[in-house]
Amino acid sequence: MITLTTCPLKQTYFVSEIEGDLDSRQHLQNLGLVKNARVAVMNRDKNNGVILIHNSRVALDNQLLARISLAKELIGHEHLAKLSAVKPGQKALVLGIAVDETAPVGAALKRRLLDMGVTRGTRIFVRKVAPLGDPMELHVRGYELTLRRNEAEKVEMSVLEDD
C-alpha cells in the first residue's frame, strides 16, 4: 500500500482511502482530499510534506500524510458524478467546472457559476430536485441556489460519504 509518506516525489497519484477519526477525515475533505482526488507530493522531510492538490500547495504533517492511501489509477467511478446526478440529501465537493471556454456561452456559464460560489473545493448539499428533474435546489456557502439541469451537468463533483 502506497501512502503520501512513501510515494515518490512529483508523481501523480489518486487518493484511494483516507483513514483516521471523523474530524481528521472532515479536515482533509475540506482541503480537497477526497476519494479519487489527484495528488502529488512536491516536497517532504522527516516531519511534514507539501502536496499539490487541485493546483494548490498544501503542507501537512507526516501523521496525516500516512493516513492517505494512494493508487496509480482512479478507483471506480462511484464517487465521481456530475452535479445533476447527485441525489437529494447527498453532499458533494466541487472538483471543477467542465465547459468549452472557447464558446462565448461556455465562458459566460463558467463565470456565472463561479460568481454564485460554485468553486473548486466547495461543499454542496442537494436539498430538492423538481419532479421532472429540473431545476434543483442546492445549499451552497450558507445560501440556497437553484440551478437548471443543463447547468448542473457542467459541474464535476465528488460525492461525499455520510459525515
PyMOL commands that set and color helices and strands:
alter all, ss='L'
color gray80, all
select helices_A, chain A and resi 22-30+62-65+83-85+104-115+149-152
alter helices_A, ss='H'
color red, helices_A
select strands_A, chain A and resi 2-3+13-18+38-44+48-53+56-61+68-71+80-82+91-97+123-129+136-140+143-147+155-159
alter strands_A, ss='S'
color yellow, strands_A
deselect
rebuild
show_as cartoon
